[in-house]
């Protein structure tokens, strides 16, 4: 059970310990002897390491390939005040613009500046409220 607990994220294991079960005692039958405790510690460390680490964003190795991902680009020349729509906002490569997950959020927003066709879109180009980006 302790190893299962570690696999589910437990960081502390309580286990009874005895030098020798034959010495007796109330908890001797379910206590660990030195070799068993050593094995538990070894296996618990392996289980803990197998959980890995949570990391958000690109790792150093992935960063160079980010440009190969898709991102949002302006597909038509736009002037200040024009609204983004499904014809003038496209999801294409390379990945220099905003992530595609913002596509629906951007539709209907107006641009704050003149923008040339082929420009990667950024939040600075779009009229948004402070809590939107």
C-alpha contacts under 8 A as a table, 3 or more apart, distances in Angstrom:
res1	aa1	res2	aa2	distance
1	X	4	X	5.08
1	X	5	X	6.18
2	X	5	X	5.00
2	X	6	X	6.31
2	X	13	X	6.39
2	X	44	X	7.65
3	X	6	X	5.04
3	X	7	X	6.22
3	X	40	X	7.82
3	X	43	X	7.18
3	X	44	X	5.62
3	X	47	X	6.80
4	X	7	X	5.00
4	X	8	X	6.43
5	X	8	X	5.10
5	X	9	X	6.47
5	X	10	X	5.28
6	X	9	X	4.97
6	X	10	X	4.48
6	X	11	X	6.56
6	X	44	X	6.55
6	X	47	X	6.46
6	X	48	X	6.15
7	X	10	X	7.20
7	X	47	X	5.90
7	X	48	X	6.58
7	X	51	X	6.94
9	X	48	X	7.71
10	X	13	X	7.42
15	X	31	X	6.95
15	X	32	X	7.35
16	X	27	X	7.29
16	X	30	X	7.13
16	X	31	X	4.51
16	X	32	X	6.19
17	X	28	X	7.95
17	X	31	X	4.82
17	X	32	X	4.78
17	X	33	X	6.10
17	X	34	X	7.67
17	X	37	X	7.66
18	X	21	X	6.36
18	X	28	X	6.68
18	X	31	X	5.91
18	X	32	X	5.98
18	X	33	X	5.31
18	X	34	X	7.41
19	X	33	X	5.41
19	X	34	X	6.29
20	X	23	X	5.67
20	X	24	X	7.96
20	X	28	X	7.96
20	X	33	X	6.02
21	X	24	X	5.73
21	X	25	X	8.00
21	X	28	X	5.09
21	X	29	X	6.47
21	X	31	X	7.39
21	X	33	X	7.17
22	X	28	X	7.78
23	X	28	X	7.78
24	X	27	X	8.00
24	X	28	X	5.60
24	X	29	X	7.95
25	X	28	X	5.15
26	X	29	X	7.61
27	X	30	X	5.76
27	X	31	X	6.07
28	X	31	X	5.08
32	X	35	X	7.96
32	X	36	X	5.59
32	X	37	X	5.73
33	X	36	X	5.31
33	X	37	X	6.15
34	X	37	X	5.15
34	X	38	X	6.15
35	X	38	X	5.07
35	X	39	X	6.24
36	X	39	X	5.05
36	X	40	X	6.15
37	X	40	X	4.96
37	X	41	X	6.17
38	X	41	X	5.25
38	X	42	X	6.27
39	X	42	X	5.10
39	X	43	X	6.11
40	X	43	X	5.22
40	X	44	X	5.87
41	X	44	X	5.11
41	X	45	X	6.15
42	X	45	X	5.30
42	X	46	X	6.43
43	X	46	X	5.03
43	X	47	X	6.14
44	X	47	X	5.00
44	X	48	X	6.06
45	X	48	X	5.04
45	X	49	X	6.14
46	X	49	X	5.21
46	X	50	X	6.20
47	X	50	X	5.12
47	X	51	X	6.79
48	X	51	X	5.49
48	X	52	X	7.65
49	X	52	X	5.76
58	X	61	X	7.81
58	X	62	X	5.52
58	X	63	X	5.77
59	X	62	X	5.14
59	X	63	X	6.25
60	X	63	X	5.40
60	X	64	X	7.91
61	X	64	X	6.96
62	X	65	X	5.52
62	X	66	X	6.64
63	X	66	X	5.30
64	X	67	X	6.75
65	X	68	X	5.39
65	X	69	X	7.33
66	X	69	X	5.44
66	X	95	X	6.12
67	X	70	X	7.74
67	X	93	X	7.41
67	X	94	X	5.01
67	X	95	X	4.24
67	X	96	X	6.26
68	X	93	X	6.28
68	X	94	X	5.25
68	X	95	X	5.91
69	X	93	X	5.98
69	X	94	X	5.95
69	X	95	X	4.89
70	X	91	X	6.04
70	X	92	X	4.87
70	X	93	X	4.39
70	X	94	X	5.69
70	X	95	X	4.94
70	X	99	X	7.26
70	X	100	X	6.95
71	X	91	X	5.27
71	X	92	X	5.59
71	X	93	X	6.12
71	X	94	X	6.61
71	X	95	X	4.67
71	X	96	X	6.41
71	X	97	X	5.02
71	X	98	X	5.51
71	X	99	X	4.89
71	X	100	X	5.34
71	X	120	X	7.58
72	X	89	X	6.67
72	X	90	X	5.56
72	X	91	X	4.56
72	X	92	X	6.37
72	X	95	X	7.80
72	X	97	X	5.14
72	X	98	X	5.41
72	X	99	X	6.34
72	X	100	X	5.94
72	X	103	X	7.22
72	X	120	X	6.07
72	X	121	X	5.89
73	X	89	X	5.81
73	X	90	X	5.33
73	X	91	X	6.28
73	X	92	X	6.86
73	X	97	X	6.29
73	X	117	X	7.97
73	X	118	X	6.03
73	X	119	X	5.57
73	X	120	X	4.28
73	X	121	X	5.29
74	X	77	X	7.38
74	X	88	X	5.64
74	X	89	X	4.92
74	X	90	X	6.37
74	X	115	X	7.49
74	X	116	X	7.22
74	X	117	X	5.32
74	X	118	X	5.42
74	X	119	X	5.40
74	X	120	X	6.32
74	X	121	X	6.44
75	X	87	X	7.07
75	X	88	X	4.55
75	X	89	X	5.54
75	X	90	X	6.09
75	X	117	X	5.04
75	X	118	X	5.83
75	X	119	X	7.90
76	X	87	X	7.86
76	X	88	X	5.15
76	X	89	X	7.89
76	X	116	X	6.91
76	X	117	X	4.50
76	X	118	X	7.48
77	X	114	X	7.71
77	X	115	X	5.85
77	X	116	X	4.54
77	X	117	X	4.55
78	X	82	X	6.15
78	X	111	X	7.73
78	X	114	X	5.57
78	X	115	X	5.05
78	X	116	X	6.38
78	X	117	X	7.48
79	X	82	X	5.67
79	X	111	X	7.29
79	X	113	X	6.35
79	X	114	X	4.21
79	X	115	X	6.34
80	X	110	X	7.53
80	X	111	X	5.51
80	X	112	X	5.21
80	X	113	X	4.55
80	X	114	X	5.09
80	X	115	X	7.96
81	X	110	X	5.12
81	X	111	X	5.33
81	X	112	X	6.24
81	X	113	X	7.57
82	X	110	X	5.25
82	X	111	X	5.84
83	X	107	X	7.55
83	X	108	X	5.42
83	X	109	X	5.32
83	X	110	X	4.07
83	X	111	X	6.40
84	X	88	X	6.13
84	X	89	X	6.24
84	X	106	X	6.69
84	X	107	X	5.10
84	X	108	X	5.19
84	X	109	X	5.59
84	X	110	X	6.04
84	X	111	X	7.38
85	X	88	X	5.57
85	X	89	X	6.03
85	X	107	X	5.12
85	X	108	X	6.04
86	X	89	X	5.62
86	X	90	X	7.22
86	X	107	X	7.07
87	X	90	X	7.34
89	X	103	X	7.92
89	X	107	X	7.91
91	X	100	X	6.29
91	X	103	X	7.98
92	X	95	X	7.68
93	X	96	X	8.00
95	X	98	X	7.70
95	X	99	X	7.62
96	X	120	X	5.94
97	X	120	X	4.28
97	X	121	X	4.93
97	X	122	X	6.03
98	X	102	X	6.99
98	X	120	X	7.36
98	X	121	X	5.98
98	X	122	X	5.80
98	X	123	X	7.79
99	X	102	X	6.05
99	X	103	X	7.81
100	X	103	X	5.38
101	X	104	X	7.48
102	X	105	X	5.14
102	X	106	X	6.16
103	X	106	X	5.33
103	X	107	X	6.47
104	X	107	X	5.30
106	X	109	X	5.46
109	X	126	X	6.54
109	X	127	X	6.24
109	X	128	X	7.25
110	X	126	X	5.86
110	X	127	X	5.63
111	X	114	X	7.35
111	X	115	X	7.88
111	X	125	X	5.51
111	X	126	X	4.46
111	X	127	X	5.96
112	X	124	X	7.83
112	X	125	X	5.38
112	X	126	X	5.48
112	X	127	X	5.94
113	X	125	X	6.21
115	X	119	X	6.89
116	X	119	X	5.89
121	X	125	X	6.75
122	X	125	X	5.63
122	X	126	X	7.26
123	X	126	X	5.43
123	X	127	X	7.97
123	X	128	X	7.87
123	X	133	X	7.17
124	X	127	X	7.88
128	X	132	X	6.32
128	X	133	X	7.55
129	X	132	X	5.64
129	X	133	X	7.99
130	X	133	X	7.00
